Amino acid sequence: MGERFTILFVDDEEKVLSGLRRMLRPMRQEWDMHFALSAEAALELLDCIVPEVIVSDVRIPGTDGIELLDIIRKRYPGMVRIILSGHSDQVATLRATGVAHQYLAKPCESATLQTAIERSVALRRELGDPDLAAAIAGTKTLPPAPQAYKELTRELAKEDPSLHVVAQIVSKDPALAAKILQLVNSAFFALRREVTSIDQAVALLGMTTVAGLTLTVGLFDTRQPDPKVAAVLDEIRERSLAAASVAKSVAIAEGGSAADGDAAFLSGILHDCGKLVVALNWPEAFIQVENTATTLVSERSRYGIDHCHAGAYLLGVWGLPDEIVEAVAYHHHPTEGASGDSFGPTGALHVALAMMDRHRGSSHCPLDEDYIDSLGKADRIDAWADLVENYEYERANA
């Protein structure tokens, strides 16, 4: 990457840390590496160094890895936080939501760990670009994460998160609960029976998806004094839900796991959240731009920032996982991303948006065919078109 940076590794097993030292020895010329056997030792080290990256196991004695990264998140919000753990079960992954930027499973190859660290640092450095920082600094406000989402991430960070407690959090907000039920019973999810309770919704959709829905409902239901702005944001939310559904289908069709599908779905829900940043700060210009053939170039000339990078910056502030932040930042131009040589949520989202536009006769997000060719997936375009056509048919006939 050219510029030297500092990393702190935390694990309670000396043999694991010794293995990391050996495995990453070739990186000594580029990385300053420090090692700690406990959360307490790590926090003491932070009195002397402030690394750009911390990599921690989950299950360490005393203060565990999730609690440690939560402390880091509050004290050093700019630090990249990565979980490296042999406990890759769903509960552990859910606990990392909102605390870790990435979750890697042991055993982890050197190249995988190196790429994950460098991608995270590259993403933060891009989002810290002086021009982008100046544009963000010029905004009057960044929307806060919805309160219900904060409560959900706290529950998910527990050792044994409860479906019932998650349902209770959603149910406390009648408007949110109504929206969740409305969305669950819509064509977006194509469930074969009507869902009549939030408990059912959580059980059927899973806690991660419900958290994502809570995030987008809370975002785009932000009260707008201008009814024209509110109407456009409502359209954006509906389009985002459609993109989420198709992106999830694409991810699964390309051999992704259920977790890959969830990441693609959440990326789709949030991909246009940067437009909320713009709408809150330049409402009149926002309406004018949205009512014309808007492009990223026209957005940058009008606001000094485009909605992709504004959204990525916002999600970075909120602490969402890097794969989601990357997908939002690069959904128009996936080759520009740190992971432009792989598919993942960024590829699934880009394909979903491009194929939906193609189906609807729009050119807002053209398919990056060079990117598709580079991944050897040109022969999948017709299959993706079929996915979109099937989705649109089911939606129209629901």
C-alpha positions in Angstrom: 0.0 0.0 0.0 3.0 2.2 0.2 2.4 3.8 3.6 3.4 2.0 6.8 0.7 1.4 9.4 0.4 -0.2 12.8 -1.6 -3.3 13.8 -2.4 -4.8 17.2 -3.3 -8.5 17.5 -5.1 -9.8 20.6 -5.4 -13.5 21.4 -5.2 -15.4 24.7 -3.1 -18.3 23.2 0.6 -17.6 22.9 0.9 -20.2 20.2 -1.7 -18.4 18.1 0.2 -15.1 18.4 3.5 -16.9 17.6 1.8 -18.3 14.5 0.7 -14.9 13.5 4.2 -13.5 13.9 5.6 -16.3 11.7 2.9 -16.0 9.1 3.1 -12.3 8.8 6.9 -12.0 9.0 7.1 -10.9 5.3 4.9 -7.9 6.2 7.4 -6.4 8.7 8.7 -3.9 6.2 5.1 -2.5 5.7 3.4 -3.1 9.1 4.4 -2.3 12.7 2.9 -5.3 14.5 2.1 -5.5 18.3 0.7 -8.5 20.2 -1.3 -8.8 23.4 -2.5 -11.9 25.4 -5.6 -10.2 26.9 -7.9 -7.3 26.5 -6.4 -5.6 29.6 -2.9 -5.9 28.1 -4.2 -4.5 24.8 -5.7 -1.5 26.5 -2.4 -0.9 28.4 -0.6 -0.9 25.0 -3.0 1.7 23.7 -1.6 4.1 26.2 1.6 4.0 24.2 0.5 3.3 20.6 -2.6 4.1 18.5 -2.8 1.5 15.8 -4.9 1.9 12.6 -6.1 -1.8 13.0 -6.9 -4.1 15.9 -7.4 -7.8 15.2 -8.9 -9.8 18.2 -10.2 -13.2 19.0 -13.8 -13.4 20.5 -13.3 -15.7 23.4 -10.5 -14.3 25.6 -10.6 -14.4 29.5 -11.9 -11.5 31.4 -13.1 -8.8 28.9 -13.9 -10.8 25.8 -13.1 -9.7 22.2 -16.6 -8.2 21.5 -16.4 -6.1 24.7 -12.9 -5.0 23.9 -13.8 -3.9 20.4 -16.8 -2.0 21.8 -14.5 -0.1 24.1 -12.2 0.6 21.2 -15.2 1.7 19.1 -16.0 4.3 21.7 -12.5 5.5 22.5 -10.9 5.3 19.0 -13.8 5.4 16.5 -11.4 5.6 13.5 -9.6 2.4 14.3 -10.4 -0.6 12.0 -11.8 -3.4 14.2 -11.5 -7.0 12.9 -12.6 -10.3 14.6 -10.4 -13.3 14.0 -12.0 -16.3 15.7 -12.4 -20.0 15.5 -16.0 -19.6 16.8 -17.7 -18.8 13.5 -21.2 -19.7 14.7 -24.2 -17.4 13.9 -24.4 -16.1 17.5 -20.8 -15.0 17.5 -21.3 -13.3 14.1 -24.4 -11.5 15.3 -22.5 -10.3 18.4 -20.0 -8.7 16.2 -22.7 -6.6 14.5 -22.0 -2.9 15.0 -18.7 -3.6 16.8 -16.4 -5.3 14.2 -15.8 -4.0 10.7 -14.9 -7.5 9.5 -15.3 -11.1 10.9 -12.7 -13.7 9.8 -12.8 -17.4 10.8 -9.8 -19.4 11.9 -7.8 -20.9 10.4 -7.2 -17.9 8.2 -4.6 -17.9 5.4 -1.9 -15.2 5.4 -3.2 -13.8 2.1 -6.8 -13.6 3.3 -5.8 -11.8 6.5 -3.4 -9.5 4.7 -6.1 -8.6 2.1 -8.7 -8.0 4.7 -6.5 -5.6 6.7 -5.3 -3.7 3.6 -8.8 -3.4 2.2 -10.1 -2.0 5.5 -7.3 0.6 5.7 -7.7 1.5 2.0 -11.4 2.1 2.5 -10.9 4.3 5.5 -8.2 6.3 3.8 -10.4 6.9 0.8 -13.3 8.0 3.0 -10.8 10.3 4.7 -9.8 11.9 1.5 -9.5 15.7 2.1 -12.0 16.6 -0.7 -14.6 14.1 0.7 -13.9 15.3 4.2 -14.4 18.9 3.2 -17.7 18.1 1.5 -19.0 16.2 4.5 -17.8 19.0 6.8 -19.9 21.4 4.7 -23.1 19.5 5.5 -25.3 20.8 8.3 -26.1 17.4 9.7 -25.6 13.7 9.3 -28.6 11.6 10.3 -28.1 9.5 13.5 -28.7 5.8 13.4 -32.3 5.1 14.4 -32.7 4.4 18.2 -34.3 1.0 17.5 -31.3 -0.1 15.5 -29.0 0.9 18.3 -31.0 -1.2 20.7 -31.0 -4.1 18.3 -27.2 -4.1 17.9 -26.8 -4.0 21.7 -29.1 -7.1 22.0 -27.2 -8.8 19.1 -23.9 -8.2 20.9 -25.0 -10.4 23.8 -23.7 -13.9 24.3 -27.2 -15.3 23.7 -29.4 -12.8 21.8 -33.1 -13.4 22.1 -35.5 -13.4 19.2 -38.3 -12.4 21.6 -36.3 -9.4 22.9 -35.6 -8.3 19.3 -39.3 -8.5 18.6 -40.0 -6.5 21.7 -37.6 -3.7 20.6 -39.4 -3.5 17.2 -42.8 -3.7 18.8 -42.1 -0.7 21.1 -42.3 1.6 18.0 -45.9 1.0 16.6 -45.0 2.8 13.3 -41.9 0.7 12.9 -43.8 -2.5 13.8 -46.5 -1.7 11.2 -43.9 -1.1 8.5 -42.0 -4.3 9.3 -45.2 -6.4 9.0 -46.2 -4.5 5.9 -42.8 -5.3 4.3 -42.7 -8.9 5.4 -46.1 -9.6 3.9 -45.2 -7.8 0.6 -44.0 -9.3 -2.6 -40.5 -8.5 -1.6 -40.4 -11.6 0.6 -42.9 -13.9 -1.2 -43.8 -15.7 2.0 -46.4 -18.4 1.6 -48.5 -17.4 4.6 -49.5 -14.2 6.2 -47.3 -13.0 9.0 -49.4 -11.5 11.8 -46.9 -10.8 14.6 -43.4 -9.3 15.0 -42.3 -12.5 16.7 -43.2 -14.4 13.5 -41.4 -11.8 11.4 -38.2 -12.1 13.4 -38.3 -15.9 13.4 -38.9 -16.1 9.6 -36.6 -13.4 8.5 -33.8 -13.7 11.0 -32.4 -11.1 13.4 -29.9 -9.7 10.9 -32.5 -9.0 8.2 -34.9 -7.5 10.7 -32.1 -5.2 12.0 -31.4 -4.1 8.4 -35.1 -3.4 7.8 -35.3 -1.4 11.0 -32.3 0.6 9.8 -33.9 1.5 6.4 -37.4 2.1 7.8 -35.9 4.4 10.4 -33.8 6.2 7.9 -36.3 7.0 5.2 -39.1 7.7 7.5 -37.2 10.7 8.8 -39.7 13.6 8.9 -39.3 15.9 6.0 -40.8 19.4 6.1 -40.9 19.4 2.3 -43.5 16.9 1.0 -41.6 16.7 -2.4 -38.5 15.5 -0.6 -40.5 13.0 1.5 -42.1 11.7 -1.7 -38.8 11.2 -3.4 -37.3 9.5 -0.3 -40.3 7.1 -0.2 -39.6 6.2 -3.8 -35.9 5.6 -3.0 -36.9 3.3 -0.1 -39.2 1.2 -2.3 -36.5 1.0 -5.0 -33.9 0.0 -2.4 -36.1 -2.8 -1.1 -36.5 -4.1 -4.6 -32.7 -3.9 -5.1 -32.1 -5.7 -1.8 -34.4 -8.6 -2.9 -32.7 -9.0 -6.3 -29.2 -8.6 -4.9 -29.8 -11.4 -2.4 -31.1 -13.6 -5.2 -28.0 -12.9 -7.3 -25.6 -13.6 -4.4 -27.3 -17.0 -3.7 -27.4 -17.8 -7.5 -23.7 -17.2 -7.7 -23.0 -19.8 -5.0 -23.0 -17.5 -2.0 -23.9 -18.6 1.5 -27.0 -17.5 3.5 -24.7 -14.9 5.2 -23.6 -13.7 1.7 -27.3 -13.3 0.8 -27.9 -11.3 4.0 -25.0 -9.0 3.3 -26.2 -8.4 -0.3 -29.7 -7.7 1.0 -28.5 -5.2 3.6 -26.3 -3.6 0.9 -29.3 -3.2 -1.3 -31.4 -1.7 1.4 -28.8 0.9 2.2 -27.2 1.6 -1.2 -28.9 5.0 -1.6 -28.7 6.1 2.0 -26.3 8.9 0.9 -29.3 10.5 -0.8 -30.8 11.1 2.6 -27.6 13.0 3.6 -28.0 15.2 0.5 -31.8 15.7 1.0 -31.3 16.8 4.6 -28.6 19.4 3.7 -29.6 20.6 0.2 -33.4 19.8 -0.1 -34.1 22.2 -3.0 -31.1 21.1 -5.1 -31.9 17.5 -4.2 -35.3 17.7 -5.8 -33.9 19.4 -8.9 -31.2 16.8 -9.4 -33.5 13.9 -8.7 -36.0 15.2 -11.3 -33.3 15.3 -14.0 -31.1 12.6 -15.5 -28.9 12.6 -12.4 -25.3 11.2 -12.6 -22.6 11.0 -10.0 -20.8 13.8 -11.9 -23.8 16.1 -11.7 -24.1 15.3 -7.9 -20.5 16.1 -7.3 -20.8 19.4 -9.2 -23.9 20.4 -7.3 -23.1 19.2 -3.7 -19.3 18.5 -3.8 -20.1 14.9 -3.1 -21.9 12.0 -4.7 -24.5 9.9 -2.9 -22.3 6.7 -3.1 -19.5 8.2 -1.0 -21.9 10.2 1.2 -23.6 6.9 2.1 -20.4 5.0 2.6 -19.2 7.8 4.9 -22.4 7.7 6.9 -22.3 3.9 7.3 -18.7 4.1 8.3 -19.6 6.5 11.1 -22.3 4.1 12.2 -19.8 1.2 12.2 -21.4 -1.1 9.7 -19.3 -3.9 8.3 -16.8 -3.1 5.6 -18.4 -5.3 3.0 -21.6 -3.2 3.3 -19.7 0.1 3.3 -17.7 -1.0 0.2 -20.9 -2.1 -1.6 -22.5 1.3 -1.0 -19.4 3.2 -2.0 -18.8 1.4 -5.3 -22.2 0.1 -6.4 -22.1 2.2 -9.6 -18.4 1.4 -10.4 -17.3 -1.9 -8.7 -13.9 -1.9 -10.3 -13.0 1.2 -8.2 -13.4 -0.7 -5.0 -10.7 -2.2 -2.8 -12.3 -5.6 -3.7 -12.8 -4.9 -7.4 -11.3 -8.2 -8.3 -14.0 -10.2 -6.5 -17.8 -10.5 -6.6 -19.3 -10.4 -3.0 -22.0 -7.9 -1.9 -20.6 -5.2 -4.2 -20.9 -7.4 -7.3 -24.3 -8.7 -6.3 -25.7 -5.2 -5.7 -24.2 -3.8 -8.9 -25.6 -6.6 -11.0 -29.0 -6.2 -9.3 -29.2 -2.5 -10.0 -27.9 -2.7 -13.5 -30.2 -5.6 -14.5 -33.2 -3.9 -12.9 -32.4 -0.7 -14.9 -32.0 -2.7 -18.1 -35.4 -4.4 -17.5 -37.1 -1.1 -16.9 -35.4 0.7 -19.8 -33.2 3.0 -17.7 -29.5 3.7 -18.0 -29.0 5.1 -14.5 -26.6 2.3 -13.5 -25.2 0.6 -16.6 -23.7 -2.9 -16.2 -19.9 -2.7 -15.9 -19.2 -5.4 -18.5 -15.4 -5.1 -18.1 -15.9 -5.9 -14.5 -18.2 -8.9 -15.3 -15.7 -10.1 -17.9 -12.8 -9.9 -15.5 -14.6 -12.2 -13.1 -15.5 -14.7 -15.8 -19.2 -14.2 -15.4 -20.3 -12.9 -18.8 -22.2 -16.1 -19.4 -24.4 -15.3 -16.3 -26.0 -12.1 -17.7 -29.0 -13.9 -19.2 -29.6 -15.8 -15.9 -29.5 -12.5 -14.0 -32.0 -11.0 -16.4 -34.3 -14.0 -15.7 -34.0 -13.4 -12.0 -35.1 -9.8 -12.4 -37.9 -10.8 -14.8 -39.2 -13.4 -12.3 -39.0 -10.9 -9.4 -40.9 -8.2 -11.3 -43.6 -10.8 -12.4 -44.1 -12.0 -8.8 -44.2 -8.5 -7.5 -46.8 -7.5 -10.1 -49.0 -10.5 -9.4 -48.7 -10.6 -5.6 
